[in-house]
Amino acid sequence: MSDLPAPTAFPYSRSRALPPYRGIVAVDAKDFTGHPAVEHGTISRNIPQLLRMSLERAGLDELWNDRRFPNSTGDGYVFGFDPTAMPFVIHPWLHQLQDILTEFNVHSHGVAGLRLRVSLHVGPLPDSGEEFDGNGTPRNDTHRLLDSTPVKAILAASSESTTQVAAIVSDRCFEDAVASGYTGRHPDHFIPVPATVPGKRFEQRAWLYIPAPSGNLYDRRILGDQVMDDQEKAVPEERAKGRGPATVVNRADRSNVNTGTVHGGQHVSNVDGDQHVSHVAGDQVGGHKVGTVHGNLGDTVQGDKNTWPR
């Protein structure tokens, strides 16, 4: 009769030494299953090669050579590392990964392009050199963060020609490596988000970091209702203290107000008994009329808008 596996010790029954602390990085390719099956093997091979090259460019080649419990997930890769290197993994490595993916995608004609989600976490994990090392709650949470709604939404909402990397950093990792001042990036570069995973009992505070942002970062789908509500409440409070921007109201009775770009003519329709139509040519003005627009892009009129005198 073969020997049975050693039973695990019952939790909370006795004290024992913590496993060593490890930093954990996990990456996933965006829309992996959307690529034809013939490309899956190529993508799986390319991901660790690109990780290695980007770490070397960041001066972290030893981190790759000494990586702990590495594992390919098919559409991604995960490994552990000495947590003292975490500030350097956040910066400059994430920027180097963004740059090398940009280069790869520019030259990948006929080959599947890659955009990656990255999750960073830290915690105690078994690491004795055995086959099943690296398993534990910190590892599970790293993958939950990687699959969470905010980091998926930000990569989907950003430009595929500009943003190749979207990273989510656990709150513990942020407090230890960023808020403490050890990372060469100010905390203001990070966006707090509620990390949740549809269908999973998981919700944690985390931080988005986008090395090359594009599109609209401030979106309820990404930040969550609570974060957006808090930001919107903070605006009038800052203005009341004299620190926020002043409110500017532009009004023009019986005419148009242009505060940005006018290409071609403007068409104004006014109804006052009979219908009268006027055309305003206008000069071309450089710049943009608006930044972020939620809802209608145009004038919203309540009641009558008459530009012709009676």
Backbone torsions as a table, in degrees:
resi	resn	phi	psi	omega
1	MET	NA	128.9	-178.5
2	SER	-71.0	154.4	179.3
3	ASP	-68.8	137.8	176.4
4	LEU	-76.1	152.5	176.5
5	PRO	-61.1	149.3	178.1
6	ALA	-65.0	132.6	179.7
7	PRO	-70.8	151.2	176.2
8	THR	-80.5	149.9	179.6
9	ALA	-71.9	140.1	-179.6
10	PHE	-65.4	130.7	-179.0
11	PRO	-59.3	145.9	175.2
12	TYR	67.9	8.3	-177.2
13	SER	-87.1	-29.6	179.2
14	ARG	-157.2	159.9	177.8
15	SER	-83.1	147.8	176.6
16	ARG	-151.3	164.5	-176.5
17	ALA	-69.2	141.1	174.5
18	LEU	-68.3	145.8	170.0
19	PRO	-64.5	163.4	179.5
20	PRO	-66.0	148.2	176.1
21	TYR	-75.4	139.0	179.6
22	ARG	-136.7	140.4	166.2
23	GLY	-76.8	149.6	-179.2
24	ILE	-132.4	131.6	173.6
25	VAL	-123.6	132.0	176.2
26	ALA	-131.9	141.2	178.2
27	VAL	-130.4	151.3	175.4
28	ASP	-136.1	143.3	175.7
29	ALA	-83.9	134.6	177.2
30	LYS	-68.5	135.4	174.5
31	ASP	56.3	40.0	-179.6
32	PHE	-58.6	-46.2	-178.0
33	THR	-72.4	-13.0	176.7
34	GLY	-77.6	-14.7	176.8
35	HIS	-81.6	149.7	175.2
36	PRO	-56.8	147.3	-175.9
37	ALA	-57.8	-30.2	-178.1
38	VAL	-65.0	-20.1	-178.9
39	GLU	-92.8	-10.4	-174.0
40	HIS	-61.6	-43.0	-179.7
41	GLY	-63.5	-40.4	178.7
42	THR	-63.6	-43.7	179.2
43	ILE	-62.1	-45.1	-179.0
44	SER	-60.5	-36.8	178.5
45	ARG	-74.9	-36.1	-175.5
46	ASN	-70.3	-34.7	-174.2
47	ILE	-57.9	-53.7	179.4
48	PRO	-64.2	-31.0	178.2
49	GLN	-65.8	-42.5	179.5
50	LEU	-69.0	-36.4	175.5
51	LEU	-61.8	-46.0	179.6
52	ARG	-60.2	-47.5	-177.5
53	MET	-63.4	-40.4	-179.1
54	SER	-69.2	-37.0	177.1
55	LEU	-66.1	-38.2	177.1
56	GLU	-63.0	-42.0	178.9
57	ARG	-64.6	-30.2	179.4
58	ALA	-84.4	2.7	-178.3
59	GLY	75.8	23.1	-177.1
60	LEU	-117.2	34.9	-178.5
61	ASP	-63.8	-30.4	177.6
62	GLU	-66.4	-33.0	178.5
63	LEU	-62.3	-39.9	177.7
64	TRP	-69.3	-44.0	-178.0
65	ASN	-65.2	-30.3	-177.5
66	ASP	-104.1	17.3	-175.7
67	ARG	-59.9	147.8	-175.2
68	ARG	-108.3	147.6	-179.7
69	PHE	33.4	55.1	-179.8
70	PRO	-70.0	149.1	-178.9
71	ASN	-158.0	131.9	172.5
72	SER	-84.9	135.9	178.3
73	THR	-106.0	14.1	-178.3
74	GLY	87.5	-67.3	177.8
75	ASP	-96.9	12.5	-179.4
76	GLY	-168.2	-163.0	-176.5
77	TYR	-157.0	149.9	178.7
78	VAL	-143.9	144.2	173.3
79	PHE	-160.0	160.6	177.4
80	GLY	-102.3	162.1	-179.3
81	PHE	-157.0	168.4	177.5
82	ASP	-61.0	119.9	-174.0
83	PRO	-65.9	-15.7	177.7
84	THR	-65.2	-17.3	179.2
85	ALA	-87.9	-1.4	-174.3
86	MET	-55.8	-43.3	178.5
87	PRO	-56.9	-36.0	-179.5
88	PHE	-77.1	-27.6	175.9
89	VAL	-67.9	-40.6	177.7
90	ILE	-67.4	-46.1	177.1
91	HIS	-150.1	119.2	24.8
92	PRO	-103.3	2.8	-171.3
93	TRP	-59.6	-44.6	-177.8
94	LEU	-59.7	-34.9	176.1
95	HIS	-68.8	-39.8	178.3
96	GLN	-65.6	-37.1	176.9
97	LEU	-64.7	-43.1	175.9
98	GLN	-57.6	-45.7	-177.5
99	ASP	-66.4	-42.4	-176.1
100	ILE	-72.8	-32.3	174.8
101	LEU	-68.2	-36.7	176.1
102	THR	-61.2	-47.0	177.7
103	GLU	-60.6	-45.4	-178.2
104	PHE	-61.5	-45.0	-177.1
105	ASN	-68.9	-33.5	177.4
106	VAL	-63.6	-36.2	-176.2
107	HIS	-100.6	10.7	-175.1
108	SER	-99.6	42.2	177.0
109	HIS	-60.2	125.3	-179.4
110	GLY	82.1	-2.9	179.0
111	VAL	-120.5	148.2	-178.2
112	ALA	-61.0	125.3	174.0
113	GLY	-73.9	160.3	-176.0
114	LEU	-128.1	130.9	167.9
115	ARG	-127.1	133.6	-170.0
116	LEU	-119.4	139.2	163.5
117	ARG	-92.9	140.5	-177.9
118	VAL	-127.6	135.9	176.6
119	SER	-121.6	134.2	179.3
120	LEU	-125.0	134.1	-178.7
121	HIS	-151.1	172.0	178.9
122	VAL	-148.6	145.8	178.8
123	GLY	170.4	173.6	-179.3
124	PRO	-77.2	127.7	179.5
125	LEU	-140.9	141.9	176.3
126	PRO	-57.7	133.1	-178.6
127	ASP	-152.4	71.3	-179.1
128	SER	-108.0	7.7	-179.6
129	GLY	89.6	6.2	-179.6
130	GLU	-88.9	168.2	-171.2
131	GLU	-61.1	-38.6	-173.5
132	PHE	-103.2	26.5	175.4
133	ASP	-65.6	161.9	174.2
134	GLY	86.9	2.1	-179.8
135	ASN	-94.5	135.5	-179.4
136	GLY	164.6	178.6	-176.6
137	THR	-58.6	-43.5	178.4
138	PRO	-58.9	-37.9	178.2
139	ARG	-66.2	-44.7	179.0
140	ASN	-60.3	-44.2	-178.7
141	ASP	-65.8	-33.3	177.5
142	THR	-59.6	-43.7	179.9
143	HIS	-72.7	-33.1	175.6
144	ARG	-64.5	-43.3	177.0
145	LEU	-59.9	-40.4	-179.5
146	LEU	-63.9	-32.0	-179.3
147	ASP	-95.0	4.5	-174.1
148	SER	-72.9	156.9	-175.9
149	THR	-59.9	-44.9	-174.7
150	PRO	-60.3	-45.4	-175.4
151	VAL	-72.8	-32.4	174.9
152	LYS	-67.9	-42.1	-177.1
153	ALA	-67.7	-38.9	-177.2
154	ILE	-68.4	-36.0	179.0
155	LEU	-72.5	-37.1	178.4
156	ALA	-68.0	-32.8	-176.5
157	ALA	-85.1	-10.9	-176.0
158	SER	-94.7	167.9	-177.2
159	SER	-75.8	128.9	179.8
160	GLU	-70.8	-15.5	177.6
161	SER	-89.2	-9.0	-176.2
162	THR	-120.0	-50.2	-173.9
163	THR	-100.2	109.5	179.9
164	GLN	-103.6	-15.2	-176.4
165	VAL	-133.7	132.1	170.0
166	ALA	-127.5	121.4	-176.1
167	ALA	-111.7	145.3	172.9
168	ILE	-124.5	127.4	-174.7
169	VAL	-112.0	129.2	179.3
170	SER	-62.8	156.4	-179.2
171	ASP	-62.1	-39.0	179.1
172	ARG	-63.5	-43.1	178.5
173	CYS	-64.2	-42.4	179.8
174	PHE	-62.5	-46.4	-178.4
175	GLU	-63.3	-42.3	-176.3
176	ASP	-73.2	-40.1	-170.1
177	ALA	-105.5	-29.0	-174.0
178	VAL	-103.9	-59.1	-177.9
179	ALA	-60.6	-27.0	179.9
180	SER	-74.1	-14.3	178.1
181	GLY	93.5	5.7	-178.3
182	TYR	-79.9	-20.3	-177.8
183	THR	-94.2	140.3	-179.9
184	GLY	-76.9	41.8	176.4
185	ARG	-144.9	130.9	-179.2
186	HIS	-67.9	145.8	178.4
187	PRO	-55.6	-24.4	-179.5
188	ASP	-66.7	-14.5	175.6
189	HIS	-75.9	-8.2	-175.4
190	PHE	-109.5	142.8	-176.4
191	ILE	-113.0	120.8	178.9
192	PRO	-71.0	136.0	-179.8
193	VAL	-140.4	152.5	170.0
194	PRO	-85.9	111.1	-178.0
195	ALA	-85.4	112.1	177.0
196	THR	-128.1	154.3	179.0
197	VAL	-124.1	120.7	179.7
198	PRO	-55.1	131.1	177.6
199	GLY	81.5	-0.3	-179.6
200	LYS	-119.8	146.8	176.2
201	ARG	-84.4	77.3	-176.7
202	PHE	-147.6	126.8	174.4
203	GLU	-154.7	118.3	179.5
204	GLN	-140.2	152.7	169.6
205	ARG	-74.8	135.0	179.4
206	ALA	-146.5	-178.8	-173.8
207	TRP	-135.4	126.4	175.7
208	LEU	-85.6	140.0	173.4
209	TYR	-137.2	122.7	-176.7
210	ILE	-118.4	107.8	-178.3
211	PRO	-59.3	-37.6	179.5
212	ALA	-130.1	82.2	-174.7
213	PRO	-69.9	151.5	173.1
214	SER	-154.6	160.4	-179.6
215	GLY	75.6	-157.0	-174.8
216	ASN	-106.2	109.3	179.9
217	LEU	-77.3	-26.1	-174.4
218	TYR	-95.1	87.2	-174.4
219	ASP	-136.5	135.9	-179.5
220	ARG	-59.9	-30.7	179.1
221	ARG	-66.0	-25.4	-177.1
222	ILE	-96.6	-49.8	-174.7
223	LEU	-86.9	-22.7	-176.8
224	GLY	89.0	156.8	-175.6
225	ASP	-62.2	-42.1	-174.7
226	GLN	-64.0	-44.0	-179.4
227	VAL	-63.8	-44.9	-179.8
228	MET	-64.8	-41.6	178.4
229	ASP	-61.8	-41.8	179.3
230	ASP	-63.1	-40.5	179.2
231	GLN	-66.1	-42.4	-178.5
232	GLU	-67.2	-34.5	176.9
233	LYS	-69.9	-31.6	-176.9
234	ALA	-70.4	-26.8	-176.6
235	VAL	-62.3	-54.0	178.4
236	PRO	-64.3	-30.3	178.5
237	GLU	-65.8	-42.2	179.1
238	GLU	-66.9	-38.9	179.1
239	ARG	-65.3	-38.3	179.6
240	ALA	-64.0	-29.3	178.7
241	LYS	-86.7	-0.4	179.5
242	GLY	80.8	15.0	-177.7
243	ARG	-106.7	-13.9	-177.7
244	GLY	-94.0	168.7	179.3
245	PRO	-68.0	145.1	178.4
246	ALA	-71.5	150.2	176.8
247	THR	-80.9	129.0	-179.9
248	VAL	-113.6	124.3	178.0
249	VAL	-116.5	121.9	177.5
250	ASN	-103.2	125.0	-178.4
251	ARG	-133.8	139.5	177.0
252	ALA	-146.7	104.7	177.7
253	ASP	-73.2	136.5	179.3
254	ARG	55.3	34.0	177.7
255	SER	-163.0	-176.7	-179.8
256	ASN	-109.0	152.4	172.3
257	VAL	-116.9	125.6	177.5
258	ASN	-116.0	122.9	-179.9
259	THR	-118.3	12.4	-178.9
260	GLY	-159.3	-125.4	-172.9
261	THR	-91.0	132.5	171.8
262	VAL	-124.4	112.0	177.7
263	HIS	-105.6	119.2	179.5
264	GLY	79.1	-149.1	-176.0
265	GLY	-101.1	167.5	173.6
266	GLN	-111.6	143.8	-178.1
267	HIS	-117.6	121.0	-178.0
268	VAL	-118.9	121.3	177.3
269	SER	-110.8	128.1	-179.9
270	ASN	-132.3	136.0	-178.7
271	VAL	-114.7	119.6	176.7
272	ASP	-146.0	86.6	-171.1
273	GLY	76.6	-101.3	173.1
274	ASP	-77.5	162.0	-178.6
275	GLN	-90.5	129.5	178.2
276	HIS	-118.6	139.9	-179.6
277	VAL	-126.0	132.7	175.5
278	SER	-125.0	153.5	178.8
279	HIS	-121.8	133.8	178.6
280	VAL	-117.9	120.8	-174.8
281	ALA	-74.8	-58.1	177.2
282	GLY	74.8	151.0	173.3
283	ASP	-88.0	162.0	176.8
284	GLN	-84.4	130.2	-176.9
285	VAL	-117.0	130.3	-179.7
286	GLY	-74.4	151.5	179.8
287	GLY	113.0	-174.9	-178.6
288	HIS	-114.5	142.9	-179.8
289	LYS	-70.6	-39.6	-177.6
290	VAL	-140.8	165.4	173.1
291	GLY	-100.1	-103.0	179.3
292	THR	-85.0	131.5	-177.8
293	VAL	-120.7	125.2	174.2
294	HIS	-110.5	119.5	179.2
295	GLY	92.7	-139.3	-173.4
296	ASN	-71.3	137.1	170.7
297	LEU	-102.5	95.8	-175.4
298	GLY	155.6	-171.9	-178.5
299	ASP	-85.2	137.5	171.3
300	THR	-109.3	120.6	-172.3
301	VAL	-110.4	126.8	173.9
302	GLN	-107.2	121.0	-179.8
303	GLY	80.8	-155.9	-177.3
304	ASP	-81.1	146.1	172.7
305	LYS	-130.9	91.8	-172.5
306	ASN	-109.1	129.7	178.4
307	THR	-111.0	-1.5	179.6
308	TRP	-109.8	129.8	-179.9
309	PRO	-69.9	151.0	179.1
310	ARG	-73.8	NA	NA
